[in-house]
């Protein structure tokens, strides 16, 4: 009967008193009976493969929740400089990203941020950064500005980016329409006097309206011109109806997308990433970090064009002394696509904060999480999780000073109280 209740019976001949004391809730073992603890049972008691991370120098992230030691990571000393932060909503992923930005600035690292919800504005203002509000206050970036002006392949590369942008705006484009669009893009550049000759790249670039005008001149391009018309003369024209009005210059540059309509968020993210690529590829050689918050806008199912562009940045950033940080909450949606998995799993540094049960199966499969690690991610508090670097993993507790917390918090109540105090 005891065995059916998973109880082991031990005889206590002539030791009834000690047996009775041991069963009382006193935390005393008067019997001193021991049992064999096999390797499998022992391993189950340790949820992490490694209690410590072999890393020195770099940016402070927090404390090792297992040992209490401080955790520093030098992303530029790793095999690639990319990082992903995956967590459910409210688990502290943007909070950690902001802390890393502050501490990276102390190290002289230049930071560029794609901010869909205007969460990083307070931080940028506090440190003298630049905030570019796309679609609001006249903020605009021209998708036809040459990102790599002065190189023979600059025109071709920018034309391919315009194709990617058009796919994000219009959805599926048929092969024959792609051919018409390509002719219109090259004709718009030619009309502006820009060719493959690098000497012509200093001339003012055409705008999207010029491409639409060329499409209207082609009998096969009338349908495309009609579909693009709202973006150059209709309700969505604020983002595309003229040359660029902002430049990504500064030690911290935040591209705020909050003023964009929902349908333009993906396109706005692509435009901001293109401006970031100009800075990374053509700017001064120095360490840089690119933070893409809510990266599911580009990596989710049905967004292949955006995911390919982000994957290209992730693969090429290292050559330009740059690291990509992708922050996202829709883990299952991102990991459901091959391109999303490629961006997430190819990062040398991965931070997994609190997760929802619905996302755990996909996450455990992608990162080969043990049962103990899964349990930890499902039950950990805000700001706690797992830091993985290569094959090493450790429990992480994010730590911030009071001054850092004021700049990093996204809690509406705290922000309102801070604003009232400042006023």
CORCORMO-V452664 format. One line per field, one symbol per residue. ss: DSSP state (H for helix, E for strand, - for the rest). psi: psi as a letter, one per 40 degrees, with the letter a starting at -180 (. if undefined). burial: I if it has 9 or more other ideal C-beta (glycine too) atoms within 8 Angstrom, else O. Layout:
BEGIN
ss->???
psi->???
burial->???
END
This chain:
BEGIN
ss->--HHH----------HHHHHHHH---------------HHHHHH--------------EEEEEE-----EEEE-HHH-----EEEE------HHHHHHHHHHHHHH---EEEEEE-----HHHHHH---EEEEE----E--------------HHHHHHHHHHHHHHHHH----HHHHHHHHHHHHHHHHH------HHH-------HHHHHHHHH--HHHHHHHHHHHHHH----HHH------------EEEEE-----HHHHHHHHHHHHHHHHHHHHH-----EEEEE---HHHH----HHHHHHHHHHHHHHHHH-EEEEEEE--HHHHH--HHHHHHHH---EEEEE---HHHHHHHHHHH---HHHHHHHHH----EEEEEE--EEEEEEE---HHHHHHH---HHHHHHHHHHH-
psi->dddeefhhhhhfhefdddddddeifefhgedfhiihhiddddddegehdheihgiiiahhdaihedeeiihihgdeeidieiiihhiiheefddddddddddddddeehhhhhhgdefeeddddddefahhhgheifehihheehhdfheideddddddddddddddddebhhidddddddddddddddddeehaehdeeeeihiiidddddddddehdeeddddddeddedeaeeedeefaiieiighidhhhhhedeiideedddddddddddddddddeaihihihhhhifeeddeiiefddddddddddddedddffiihhhhidgddddeeidddddddeehdhhhhahiiddedddddddefiiddddddddeiiheiahhhhbehiihhhhhiidddddddiehddddddddddd.
burial->OOOOOOOOOOOIOOIOOIIOIIOOOOOOOIIOOOOOOOOOOIOOOOOIOIOIIOIOOIIIIIIIIOOOOOIIIIIIOIOIIIIIIIIIOOIIIIIIIIIIIIIIIOIOIIIIIIIIOIIIIOIIIOIOIIIIIIIIOOIIIIIIIIIIIOOOOIIOIIIOIIIIIIIIIIOOIOOOIIOIIIIIIIIIIIIIOIOOOIOIIOOOIIIIIIIIIIIIOIOOIIOIIOOIIIIIOOOIIOIIIOIOOOOIOOOIIIIIIIIIOOOIIIIIIIIIIIIIIIIIIOOOOIIIIIIIIIIIIIIIOOIOIIIIIIIOIIOOIIOIIIIIIIIIIOIIIIIOIOIIIIIIOIIIIIIIIIIOOOIIOIIIOIIOOIOIIIIIIIOIOOIIIIIIIOOIIIIIIIOIOOOIIOIIIOOOOOIOOIOOOOO
END
